Amino acid sequence: MNELLKDKIILITGGTGSFGKNFVKFLLQNTVVKKVIVFSRDEFKQFHMQSEIKDDDDRLRFFLGDVRELSRLQRAFRGVDIVIHAAALKQVPTLEYNPLESVKTNIIGSQNVIEAAIDQGVKKVLLISSDKAAQPANLYGSTKLCAEKLFINGNAYTGGASVFGCVRYGNVIGSRGSIVETLLRNKELKKVYITDQRMTRFWITLDQSFRLVFFSLMNMEGGEIFIPKIPSMKVVDLFDAIIPKAEREFTSIRPGEKLHETLVTSEESRHAVELDKYFVILPENRDLFNAEDISKFLQSGKQLSPDFCYCSNTNKEWLTKDQLIEITKNIQI
């Protein structure tokens, strides 16, 4: 990791979000990165983040801007070696009623990141995607699927000078605005509302997401989607673990909500491999990529069966209530 980041400048779009803020802290505390740039559109969040981190060295920079504006990205990416593209509109119910805003940020904004990175000679660019991009049932997932496709095929325009890849994972335990954070803040609730008692989700810790990002940056050749092997949990079990005494009322699934989530679809499994801790979905259109580079995954990994599906309800690994409680002890609210 340190060899990868030594004397490098790394920029995180959406850097004041849950992933970005914690990732910046990790970089400053644990790596020899030359400079970390936070690119986001909210100066109030930047102010609070700067006050919270209180970093004594001069490696941290803040750059105000919006991924919707290509010219601003062009300026921000000058001299940058690695870009982590985490900026996105993410609230599923909100985006169902504001569809065009999601398209402007999540799709057009991602294309702007690609173009600015190519023009400024950024070496590696990694998209933070979502399990909702696999077989999307809502607008958020659909925009993330489009962003993935843009990033994968962005490699066709670079001649290898810039490399684009994606990571795709599930719900982050304790991220800002998540159900876990909401319940931890409201442990005295007398009654909670659950959409469906059968509902399952994938769960990942921030630390696991960091390891996934570093693994992807170290191994990406261009066009891959990296997916971690992470546990599933029933949503009702999550409520039982955090607020066991609250009365439960079951309502119905909200617009755009899925009963179960998918990280690798059966269609994607035909061109995916399994590694020890990860799955790697390889680019389907091999003509656009260096077959020799991609072959390293075929040699080190196991080809998935054509009908394989990595879904939250059929997952082999499950998160227990005790494990969740232990994880939440380290979450700062």
C-alpha positions as CSV (number, residue, x, y, z in Angstrom):
1,M,0.0,0.0,0.0
2,N,2.7,2.5,0.9
3,E,4.7,1.6,-2.2
4,L,1.6,2.4,-4.2
5,L,1.0,5.7,-2.5
6,K,4.6,6.9,-2.0
7,D,5.0,10.5,-3.4
8,K,1.5,10.2,-4.9
9,I,-1.3,12.8,-4.9
10,I,-4.8,11.3,-4.4
11,L,-8.1,13.1,-4.8
12,I,-11.5,11.9,-3.5
13,T,-14.6,13.3,-5.1
14,G,-17.4,13.5,-2.6
15,G,-14.7,13.5,0.0
16,T,-16.8,14.9,2.8
17,G,-19.2,11.9,2.8
18,S,-19.0,8.9,5.2
19,F,-16.5,6.9,3.0
20,G,-14.5,9.9,1.9
21,K,-14.0,11.5,5.3
22,N,-12.9,8.3,7.0
23,F,-10.8,7.3,4.1
24,V,-8.9,10.6,4.3
25,K,-8.3,10.0,8.0
26,F,-6.9,6.6,7.2
27,L,-4.7,7.9,4.5
28,L,-3.2,10.6,6.6
29,Q,-2.6,8.3,9.6
30,N,-1.4,5.2,7.9
31,T,0.3,6.0,4.6
32,V,3.1,8.1,3.1
33,V,0.8,9.7,0.5
34,K,2.2,13.1,-0.7
35,K,-1.1,14.9,-0.7
36,V,-4.8,14.2,-0.2
37,I,-7.3,16.5,-1.9
38,V,-11.0,16.5,-0.8
39,F,-13.2,17.6,-3.7
40,S,-16.8,18.4,-2.8
41,R,-19.5,21.0,-3.3
42,D,-20.5,21.8,0.4
43,E,-18.2,24.3,2.0
44,F,-19.9,23.8,5.4
45,K,-19.0,20.1,5.4
46,Q,-15.5,20.9,4.4
47,F,-15.2,23.4,7.2
48,H,-16.3,20.8,9.8
49,M,-14.2,18.1,8.3
50,Q,-11.1,20.3,8.5
51,S,-11.9,21.1,12.1
52,E,-12.5,17.5,13.0
53,I,-9.4,16.0,11.5
54,K,-7.0,18.7,12.8
55,D,-4.1,17.4,10.8
56,D,-0.8,19.0,11.7
57,D,1.0,18.3,8.5
58,D,0.3,20.1,5.2
59,R,-0.8,17.1,3.1
60,L,-4.6,17.8,3.3
61,R,-6.2,20.1,0.8
62,F,-9.8,21.1,0.1
63,F,-11.1,21.9,-3.3
64,L,-14.7,23.3,-3.7
65,G,-16.5,22.1,-6.8
66,D,-19.2,20.0,-8.3
67,V,-18.7,16.9,-10.5
68,R,-21.4,18.3,-12.8
69,E,-18.8,21.0,-13.9
70,L,-16.1,19.6,-16.2
71,S,-14.0,22.7,-16.1
72,R,-13.7,22.6,-12.4
73,L,-12.7,19.0,-12.4
74,Q,-10.1,19.8,-15.1
75,R,-8.5,22.3,-12.7
76,A,-8.8,20.0,-9.6
77,F,-7.2,17.0,-11.4
78,R,-4.1,18.8,-12.5
79,G,-1.1,16.9,-11.2
80,V,-3.2,14.2,-9.5
81,D,-2.0,10.6,-9.7
82,I,-5.1,8.7,-8.3
83,V,-8.8,9.7,-8.2
84,I,-11.4,7.9,-6.0
85,H,-14.8,8.8,-7.4
86,A,-17.2,8.6,-4.5
87,A,-19.4,11.6,-5.2
88,A,-23.0,10.6,-5.8
89,L,-26.6,11.3,-4.9
90,K,-27.7,8.2,-3.0
91,Q,-31.0,8.4,-1.1
92,V,-33.2,6.0,-3.0
93,P,-36.7,7.4,-2.1
94,T,-35.5,11.0,-2.8
95,L,-34.1,10.1,-6.2
96,E,-37.3,8.4,-7.2
97,Y,-38.9,11.8,-7.1
98,N,-36.0,13.8,-8.4
99,P,-34.7,11.6,-11.3
100,L,-33.0,14.2,-13.4
101,E,-30.9,15.4,-10.5
102,S,-29.6,11.9,-10.0
103,V,-28.7,11.6,-13.7
104,K,-26.8,14.9,-13.7
105,T,-24.6,13.9,-10.7
106,N,-24.3,10.2,-10.9
107,I,-24.1,9.7,-14.7
108,I,-23.0,13.0,-16.3
109,G,-20.8,13.7,-13.3
110,S,-19.1,10.4,-13.7
111,Q,-18.5,11.0,-17.4
112,N,-17.0,14.4,-16.5
113,V,-14.6,12.6,-14.1
114,I,-13.5,10.3,-16.9
115,E,-12.9,13.1,-19.3
116,A,-11.0,15.3,-16.8
117,A,-8.9,12.3,-15.7
118,I,-7.9,11.5,-19.3
119,D,-7.2,15.1,-20.2
120,Q,-5.0,15.6,-17.0
121,G,-3.2,12.3,-17.2
122,V,-4.5,10.8,-14.0
123,K,-2.9,7.3,-13.7
124,K,-5.7,5.4,-11.9
125,V,-9.4,6.2,-11.4
126,L,-11.7,4.1,-9.2
127,L,-15.5,4.4,-9.0
128,I,-17.2,3.6,-5.7
129,S,-20.3,1.8,-6.9
130,S,-23.2,0.0,-5.1
131,D,-24.9,-3.4,-4.9
132,K,-28.0,-1.5,-6.2
133,A,-26.2,-1.3,-9.6
134,A,-26.7,-5.0,-10.1
135,Q,-30.1,-5.7,-11.6
136,P,-31.3,-2.2,-10.6
137,A,-34.9,-1.8,-9.4
138,N,-34.6,2.0,-8.7
139,L,-33.2,5.1,-10.3
140,Y,-30.2,5.2,-8.0
141,G,-29.1,1.7,-9.0
142,S,-29.7,2.5,-12.6
143,T,-27.5,5.6,-12.5
144,K,-24.8,3.6,-10.8
145,L,-25.0,0.9,-13.4
146,C,-24.6,3.6,-16.1
147,A,-21.6,5.0,-14.2
148,E,-20.0,1.5,-14.1
149,K,-20.5,1.1,-17.8
150,L,-18.9,4.5,-18.5
151,F,-15.9,3.7,-16.3
152,I,-15.3,0.3,-17.8
153,N,-15.4,1.6,-21.4
154,G,-13.5,4.8,-20.5
155,N,-10.4,2.6,-20.8
156,A,-10.9,2.4,-24.6
157,Y,-10.0,6.1,-24.9
158,T,-6.7,6.2,-23.0
159,G,-4.3,3.7,-24.6
160,G,-3.4,2.6,-21.1
161,A,-2.3,6.1,-20.0
162,S,-5.2,6.3,-17.5
163,V,-6.8,3.1,-16.0
164,F,-10.4,3.0,-14.9
165,G,-12.0,0.4,-12.6
166,C,-14.9,0.0,-10.2
167,V,-15.6,-1.4,-6.7
168,R,-19.1,-2.6,-5.8
169,Y,-20.2,-3.3,-2.3
170,G,-23.3,-3.3,0.0
171,N,-24.5,-1.2,3.0
172,V,-21.7,0.3,5.1
173,I,-22.3,-0.3,8.8
174,G,-22.7,3.0,10.6
175,S,-22.3,5.3,7.5
176,R,-24.0,8.7,7.7
177,G,-27.7,8.4,7.2
178,S,-27.7,4.6,7.3
179,I,-30.3,2.5,9.2
180,V,-27.6,1.5,11.7
181,E,-26.6,5.0,12.5
182,T,-30.3,6.0,12.8
183,L,-31.0,3.2,15.3
184,L,-27.9,3.9,17.3
185,R,-29.0,7.5,17.7
186,N,-32.5,6.5,18.7
187,K,-32.1,3.5,21.0
188,E,-35.0,4.6,23.1
189,L,-37.5,4.2,20.3
190,K,-40.7,2.5,21.4
191,K,-41.8,1.5,18.0
192,V,-40.1,0.8,14.7
193,Y,-41.4,0.3,11.1
194,I,-39.9,-2.5,8.9
195,T,-41.0,-2.8,5.3
196,D,-40.7,-6.6,5.0
197,Q,-39.6,-9.3,7.6
198,R,-37.9,-11.3,4.8
199,M,-35.6,-8.5,3.7
200,T,-31.9,-9.2,3.6
201,R,-28.9,-6.9,2.9
202,F,-25.1,-7.2,2.5
203,W,-23.1,-5.5,5.2
204,I,-19.5,-4.1,5.1
205,T,-17.4,-2.2,7.6
206,L,-15.5,1.0,6.6
207,D,-12.2,-0.9,7.2
208,Q,-13.3,-3.6,4.8
209,S,-14.2,-1.0,2.2
210,F,-10.7,0.6,2.5
211,R,-9.0,-2.7,2.0
212,L,-11.1,-3.3,-1.1
213,V,-10.1,0.0,-2.5
214,F,-6.4,-0.6,-1.9
215,F,-6.6,-4.1,-3.4
216,S,-8.3,-2.7,-6.5
217,L,-5.8,0.1,-6.9
218,M,-2.9,-2.4,-6.6
219,N,-4.4,-5.0,-9.0
220,M,-6.6,-3.1,-11.6
221,E,-5.5,-3.3,-15.2
222,G,-8.6,-1.5,-16.5
223,G,-12.3,-2.4,-16.8
224,E,-12.7,-4.6,-13.8
225,I,-15.4,-4.5,-11.1
226,F,-14.0,-5.6,-7.7
227,I,-16.5,-7.1,-5.2
228,P,-15.7,-8.1,-1.6
229,K,-17.0,-11.3,0.0
230,I,-19.0,-9.9,2.9
231,P,-21.8,-11.2,5.2
232,S,-25.5,-10.8,4.8
233,M,-28.1,-10.1,7.6
234,K,-31.8,-10.0,7.8
235,V,-33.0,-6.5,8.5
236,V,-35.3,-7.7,11.3
237,D,-32.2,-9.2,13.0
238,L,-30.5,-5.9,12.8
239,F,-33.4,-4.2,14.6
240,D,-33.4,-7.0,17.2
241,A,-29.7,-6.5,17.9
242,I,-29.7,-2.7,18.3
243,I,-33.2,-2.0,19.8
244,P,-34.5,-5.3,20.9
245,K,-37.3,-3.9,23.1
246,A,-39.0,-1.8,20.4
247,E,-42.3,-2.8,19.1
248,R,-42.2,-3.7,15.4
249,E,-44.7,-2.9,12.7
250,F,-44.4,-4.3,9.2
251,T,-45.5,-2.0,6.4
252,S,-44.7,-2.7,2.8
253,I,-41.7,-2.3,0.5
254,R,-41.1,1.3,-0.5
255,P,-40.9,2.5,-4.2
256,G,-37.6,1.4,-5.7
257,E,-36.7,-0.9,-2.8
258,K,-35.7,-4.6,-3.3
259,L,-36.4,-7.5,-1.1
260,H,-32.8,-8.8,-1.5
261,E,-29.7,-7.3,-3.0
262,T,-27.3,-8.8,-5.6
263,L,-23.5,-8.1,-6.0
264,V,-22.8,-10.5,-8.9
265,T,-25.6,-11.4,-11.3
266,S,-25.8,-14.7,-13.1
267,E,-25.1,-12.9,-16.4
268,E,-22.0,-11.3,-14.9
269,S,-20.8,-14.6,-13.5
270,R,-20.0,-15.8,-17.1
271,H,-17.1,-13.4,-17.2
272,A,-16.1,-13.2,-13.5
273,V,-13.6,-15.0,-11.3
274,E,-13.4,-15.8,-7.6
275,L,-10.3,-14.9,-5.6
276,D,-9.7,-15.6,-1.9
277,K,-11.5,-12.6,-0.5
278,Y,-13.0,-11.0,-3.7
279,F,-14.9,-11.6,-6.9
280,V,-13.6,-9.8,-10.0
281,I,-16.0,-9.1,-12.9
282,L,-13.9,-8.9,-16.0
283,P,-14.8,-6.7,-19.0
284,E,-17.2,-8.5,-21.3
285,N,-15.9,-6.8,-24.5
286,R,-12.4,-8.2,-24.4
287,D,-11.5,-6.5,-27.7
288,L,-11.2,-3.2,-25.9
289,F,-8.7,-4.4,-23.4
290,N,-5.2,-6.0,-23.1
291,A,-5.9,-9.7,-23.0
292,E,-2.5,-10.4,-21.4
293,D,-3.3,-8.1,-18.5
294,I,-6.7,-9.5,-17.9
295,S,-5.4,-13.1,-18.0
296,K,-3.7,-12.7,-14.6
297,F,-7.1,-12.9,-12.9
298,L,-8.0,-16.0,-15.0
299,Q,-4.8,-17.7,-13.9
300,S,-5.0,-16.8,-10.2
301,G,-8.8,-17.1,-9.7
302,K,-11.5,-19.7,-10.2
303,Q,-14.0,-19.3,-13.0
304,L,-17.5,-19.0,-11.7
305,S,-20.3,-21.3,-12.8
306,P,-22.5,-19.7,-15.5
307,D,-25.6,-19.8,-13.2
308,F,-23.8,-18.4,-10.1
309,C,-25.4,-15.5,-8.3
310,Y,-24.0,-13.7,-5.3
311,C,-27.2,-12.6,-3.6
312,S,-27.9,-11.4,0.0
313,N,-30.5,-14.1,0.6
314,T,-28.4,-17.1,-0.6
315,N,-25.1,-15.9,0.7
316,K,-23.0,-18.5,2.6
317,E,-21.7,-16.0,5.2
318,W,-24.1,-14.4,7.7
319,L,-23.6,-11.6,10.2
320,T,-24.8,-12.6,13.7
321,K,-26.5,-10.2,16.2
322,D,-23.5,-10.5,18.5
323,Q,-21.1,-9.7,15.7
324,L,-23.1,-6.6,14.7
325,I,-23.2,-5.4,18.3
326,E,-19.5,-5.8,18.6
327,I,-18.9,-3.8,15.4
328,T,-21.2,-1.0,16.5
329,K,-19.2,-0.5,19.7
330,N,-16.5,1.2,17.5
331,I,-18.9,3.5,15.7
332,Q,-18.8,7.2,16.8
333,I,-22.2,8.8,16.8
